[in-house]
Amino acid sequence: MMAPMVSISALIAYPFPLQTYFKKDNPEEARLLVIAIGVIVVVSVLGYFIRNGVSNPIAGTGKNKSPGASPRKFNAFTLHRVASSYGLNREQTKLLEYVFRNDAVTDPERVMRTPALLDRHFKRAFRTIEKNSSTDEESQERLVKLFSLRNVIESSSGTNDASSARLSENTPAILVSGRDSYPVKVLSTRGQTVVVEYPRNALGTPIRISKGTKIALSFFTKSSNGFSYDGTVGGAVNTDHGQGLQISHSGRMKPLVKRKFRRRTIDIPCEFFFVKIEETGTGKKKTTKLVVVNRKYTGLIKDISVGGCALKSSAPVQIGSRLKISIDYDDNYAINVLGQAIRTNRSTAGTIIHIKFLKVPQRAFNSISTIVFGYNDD
């Protein structure tokens, strides 16, 4: 039978029985014992918080706080070590802990190495915040923090693992020859030999690349990590998909500078208007303002991130033009952003205008992030 246990707090509250172990004329021993008990209590409390950490109730406070205490299954030191490797600050680390506690994560290191798994937990936190926020403004502020953290993790070199990257068939890639670059698709790969679609110019005409020409072949993984091979052109070859270009490479994969924001391929209708700058006054009283031109154009958003988008349209958009873009989001809301055309690509499929966003309101930031990370997908 298990012996009865006496708690430390009970010993402190009722120290009189301890006096029987010491002589009345030797109070020094009693004082040392009390000090030792105090040290044990302090160490026990610190140990508890080290093992369990402190949760961050971003999903709501007071009556809006998520019900029930989530299991605390991982050591706080583990979380801080992982967060440090991704360059997260104190506030971001607390928010990451909330995301993990909210979904009962037991292995933070594994989750951080697996983008799909990480997004599953962030998606759960996203829905918890939407559900438990008392106002829409409160929800938007918390979601900005959540998506900002997800973007920091996305762009961190901590997830850029070349050992897991593979160049496989049907992978979209960019072939760079000198100052020119061409979008291609990988047709086949074997050892240190790759066959890609024969590159074509903006008019769809095959370009001429001599055998032995030095090139670079870049591609992105599903987790948006970018890599590149240096190689040489082996010449044109016939494939089941038509003419291809054979490339021999060294086998050494180089990581590219990661995109700051994840980008997602989509097909969403949009409207846009040209924006011009008007100046009034002179000297110190001179002011400038942006004026939206009334004429409306339509287009199709082909890919998007919170930093910009690719817009397909037949409108005569010049490089440097400022645009107010309104993107269909749902029946009750459109995403409105201010952007600037930084380059255009013309092909037989139409003109693609690459837009850099200049102003993204809070709600637009959250809506675009929701699309990009797929948190609105069922």
C-alpha positions in Angstrom: 0.0 0.0 0.0 1.3 3.5 -1.0 2.5 5.6 2.0 0.6 8.8 2.6 2.3 11.9 1.1 2.6 15.2 2.9 2.7 18.3 0.5 5.5 20.9 0.8 2.8 23.6 1.3 1.5 21.7 4.3 5.0 21.5 5.8 5.4 25.2 5.4 2.0 26.1 6.8 2.5 23.8 9.8 6.2 23.8 10.7 5.6 22.8 14.4 6.1 19.0 13.9 9.5 19.7 12.4 10.7 21.2 15.7 10.8 17.8 17.2 13.8 17.0 15.0 15.9 19.9 16.4 17.0 21.0 19.7 15.5 24.2 21.1 19.0 25.7 21.6 20.0 25.2 18.0 17.6 27.3 15.8 20.2 27.5 13.0 19.3 24.0 11.7 15.5 24.9 11.6 16.3 28.1 9.7 18.4 26.1 7.1 15.5 23.6 6.6 13.0 26.4 6.0 15.3 28.0 3.5 15.8 24.6 1.8 12.0 24.1 1.6 11.6 27.5 0.1 14.2 26.8 -2.6 12.4 23.5 -3.5 9.1 25.4 -3.9 10.7 28.0 -6.2 12.4 25.3 -8.3 9.2 23.4 -8.6 7.2 26.4 -9.8 9.9 27.3 -12.3 10.0 23.8 -13.5 6.3 23.8 -14.1 6.4 26.9 -16.3 9.4 25.6 -18.2 7.7 22.4 -19.0 4.3 23.9 -19.8 5.0 27.4 -21.1 2.5 30.3 -21.0 -0.4 30.3 -23.4 -1.2 33.4 -25.5 -5.0 33.9 -25.6 -5.0 35.7 -29.0 -8.3 34.0 -29.9 -10.2 36.0 -27.3 -10.1 37.1 -23.7 -12.7 37.0 -20.9 -16.0 35.6 -22.2 -14.5 35.2 -25.6 -11.6 33.1 -24.5 -11.5 29.7 -26.1 -13.1 27.1 -23.8 -11.0 24.5 -22.1 -7.3 24.4 -21.5 -5.4 22.9 -24.4 -2.9 20.1 -23.6 0.6 21.2 -22.9 2.6 18.4 -24.5 5.9 20.0 -25.5 8.7 21.7 -23.6 8.9 25.4 -23.8 12.7 25.2 -24.5 11.8 23.1 -27.6 9.5 25.8 -28.9 12.0 28.6 -28.3 14.8 26.7 -30.0 12.6 26.1 -33.0 11.4 29.8 -33.0 14.9 31.0 -32.8 16.0 29.0 -35.9 13.3 30.9 -37.9 14.3 34.3 -36.5 11.0 34.9 -34.6 10.8 37.6 -32.0 9.2 37.2 -28.5 5.7 38.2 -29.6 5.8 35.9 -32.7 7.1 33.1 -30.5 4.1 33.5 -28.1 1.7 33.6 -31.0 3.3 30.4 -32.5 2.9 28.8 -29.1 -0.8 29.7 -29.1 -1.2 28.1 -32.6 0.3 24.9 -31.3 -1.5 24.8 -28.0 -4.8 25.6 -29.7 -4.4 22.4 -31.8 -2.7 20.2 -29.3 0.6 19.9 -31.2 3.1 17.5 -29.6 6.1 17.8 -32.0 6.7 21.5 -33.0 9.9 20.6 -34.9 8.2 18.1 -37.2 5.3 20.5 -37.8 7.7 23.4 -38.8 9.4 21.1 -41.3 6.1 20.2 -42.9 4.3 23.1 -44.6 1.1 21.3 -45.2 0.9 20.2 -41.5 1.8 23.7 -40.4 -1.0 25.2 -42.5 -3.4 22.7 -41.0 -2.7 24.1 -37.5 -2.7 27.7 -38.7 -6.0 27.1 -40.4 -7.5 25.9 -37.1 -6.2 29.0 -35.3 -7.6 31.1 -38.1 -11.1 29.7 -37.6 -10.8 29.9 -33.8 -10.0 33.7 -34.1 -12.9 34.3 -36.4 -15.3 32.5 -34.1 -14.1 33.9 -30.8 -13.4 37.6 -31.6 -16.1 39.9 -30.2 -15.9 42.4 -33.1 -14.9 42.3 -36.7 -12.2 44.9 -36.0 -10.7 42.7 -33.3 -10.8 39.7 -35.6 -9.0 41.6 -38.4 -6.3 42.8 -36.1 -5.6 39.3 -34.8 -5.7 37.8 -38.2 -3.1 40.3 -39.4 -0.7 39.1 -36.7 -1.5 35.4 -37.5 -0.8 35.9 -41.3 2.2 38.0 -40.7 3.7 35.2 -38.6 2.9 32.7 -41.3 4.6 34.8 -43.9 7.7 35.2 -41.7 8.0 31.4 -41.4 7.3 31.0 -45.1 10.2 33.4 -46.1 12.6 32.1 -43.4 15.7 30.1 -44.6 14.8 27.6 -41.9 12.4 25.9 -44.3 14.6 26.0 -47.4 15.8 22.4 -47.4 17.4 21.4 -50.6 17.6 17.7 -49.5 13.9 17.3 -50.0 13.6 19.2 -53.3 13.2 17.2 -56.5 13.0 18.2 -60.1 10.4 16.0 -61.6 8.2 15.7 -64.8 5.7 18.5 -65.4 7.5 20.8 -63.0 7.2 24.5 -64.2 10.6 26.0 -64.5 12.4 29.1 -65.8 15.3 28.7 -68.3 17.7 31.6 -68.1 20.1 32.2 -71.0 22.2 35.4 -70.7 19.8 38.2 -69.8 16.8 36.4 -71.2 14.4 34.0 -69.4 11.8 31.7 -70.7 9.0 29.7 -68.9 9.3 26.0 -69.7 8.0 22.7 -68.3 10.1 19.7 -67.4 9.3 16.8 -69.8 11.7 14.2 -68.4 14.7 13.9 -66.0 17.2 11.2 -65.6 20.4 11.5 -63.6 22.1 14.7 -64.5 20.1 15.1 -67.8 16.9 17.1 -68.1 14.6 17.6 -71.1 12.4 20.7 -71.0 9.9 22.2 -73.5 11.7 24.0 -76.3 11.7 27.7 -75.1 9.7 30.2 -77.2 9.6 34.0 -77.3 6.6 36.2 -76.5 5.2 35.6 -80.0 5.3 31.8 -79.6 8.3 31.4 -81.9 11.0 28.8 -80.9 14.3 30.6 -80.0 17.7 29.4 -81.2 20.0 28.3 -78.4 23.3 26.8 -79.6 24.6 23.5 -78.3 27.0 24.1 -75.4 25.4 27.3 -74.3 25.6 27.9 -70.5 22.1 28.2 -68.9 20.4 28.1 -65.5 17.3 26.2 -64.8 15.2 27.4 -61.8 12.1 26.0 -60.2 9.9 26.3 -57.1 8.7 23.5 -54.9 5.1 23.2 -53.6 6.2 24.9 -50.4 7.5 27.9 -52.5 11.2 27.1 -51.9 13.3 28.0 -55.0 16.2 26.2 -56.4 18.5 26.4 -59.5 20.7 24.1 -61.6 23.6 25.4 -63.7 24.0 23.5 -67.0 24.8 23.4 -70.6 22.5 22.9 -73.6 22.8 19.5 -75.3 20.6 20.3 -78.3 17.1 19.7 -79.5 15.5 16.3 -79.1 12.1 14.8 -80.1 9.8 13.7 -77.4 6.2 12.4 -77.1 5.2 16.0 -76.3 6.9 17.6 -79.3 10.4 19.1 -79.6 12.3 19.5 -76.4 15.7 20.9 -75.3 18.2 18.6 -73.6 20.2 20.1 -70.7 23.1 18.5 -68.8 23.7 19.9 -65.3 26.2 19.4 -62.5 23.7 17.9 -60.1 24.4 20.6 -57.5 21.2 22.4 -56.6 21.5 26.0 -55.4 18.8 27.6 -53.2 17.3 30.8 -54.6 16.5 33.8 -52.6 13.0 33.0 -51.2 10.0 34.9 -52.1 8.9 37.2 -49.2 5.3 36.1 -49.6 3.7 32.8 -50.8 2.0 33.1 -54.2 -0.9 31.1 -55.4 -2.1 30.4 -59.0 -5.8 31.2 -59.3 -8.4 32.5 -61.8 -10.4 35.3 -60.2 -12.2 38.0 -62.2 -11.3 41.6 -61.4 -11.9 45.2 -62.4 -9.3 47.9 -62.5 -8.9 51.6 -63.0 -5.9 53.8 -63.9 -4.7 56.1 -61.2 -3.0 59.4 -62.0 -1.1 61.8 -59.8 -2.4 65.4 -59.6 -0.3 68.2 -58.3 -1.7 71.5 -56.9 0.0 74.6 -55.5 3.6 75.7 -55.8 6.7 75.7 -53.5 6.1 74.7 -50.0 2.3 74.6 -50.6 2.7 72.1 -53.4 0.6 68.9 -52.8 0.0 65.7 -54.7 -2.9 63.3 -54.6 -4.0 60.2 -56.4 -7.0 60.4 -58.6 -8.9 57.4 -59.9 -9.8 57.6 -63.6 -13.5 56.7 -64.2 -13.0 54.3 -67.1 -13.2 50.7 -66.0 -11.3 47.7 -67.4 -11.7 44.0 -66.7 -9.2 41.3 -66.3 -8.4 38.0 -64.7 -6.1 37.5 -61.7 -3.8 34.6 -62.6 -1.7 34.5 -59.4 -1.6 36.5 -56.3 0.3 37.2 -53.0 0.0 39.9 -50.5 2.9 41.6 -52.3 1.5 41.6 -55.8 -0.3 39.7 -58.6 -0.3 38.7 -62.2 -3.2 40.2 -64.1 -4.3 39.0 -67.6 -6.0 41.7 -69.7 -6.2 43.2 -73.1 -6.1 46.7 -71.7 -3.2 49.0 -72.8 -1.3 49.0 -69.5 2.2 50.6 -69.6 5.0 49.7 -67.2 4.9 52.1 -64.3 1.1 52.7 -64.5 -0.7 52.9 -61.2 -3.9 50.9 -60.9 -6.7 50.6 -58.4 -7.7 46.9 -58.6 -10.9 45.4 -57.3 -10.8 41.6 -57.0 -14.0 39.5 -56.6 -13.8 37.7 -53.2 -17.4 36.8 -52.4 -20.9 38.2 -53.0 -20.6 40.8 -50.3 -17.0 41.9 -50.5 -14.3 42.8 -53.0 -10.6 43.1 -52.3 -9.4 46.6 -53.2 -5.7 47.4 -53.5 -3.4 50.0 -55.1 -0.7 48.6 -57.4 1.8 49.5 -60.0 2.7 47.6 -63.2 6.4 46.5 -63.1 6.5 44.4 -66.3 4.4 42.8 -68.9 4.6 39.6 -70.9 2.9 39.3 -74.2 2.1 35.9 -75.8 -0.5 34.2 -78.0 -2.5 33.5 -74.8 -2.8 37.3 -74.0 -0.9 39.9 -72.1 0.1 39.3 -68.5 0.7 42.4 -66.4 2.8 41.9 -63.3 1.6 44.1 -60.5 3.5 45.2 -57.3 1.0 46.3 -54.6 1.6 49.7 -53.2 -1.2 49.8 -50.6 -3.0 46.9 -49.1 -5.6 47.7 -46.4 -5.8 45.4 -43.4 -8.9 43.6 -44.5 -7.5 43.1 -48.0 -4.2 41.7 -46.5 -6.2 39.1 -44.5 -8.5 38.2 -47.5 -5.5 37.7 -49.9 -3.7 35.7 -47.3 -6.8 33.5 -46.7 -6.8 32.8 -50.5 -3.1 32.2 -50.8 -2.9 29.8 -47.9 -6.2 28.1 -48.7 -7.8 28.7 -45.3 -11.1 29.4 -46.9 -11.1 26.0 -48.6 -13.4 23.4 -47.2 
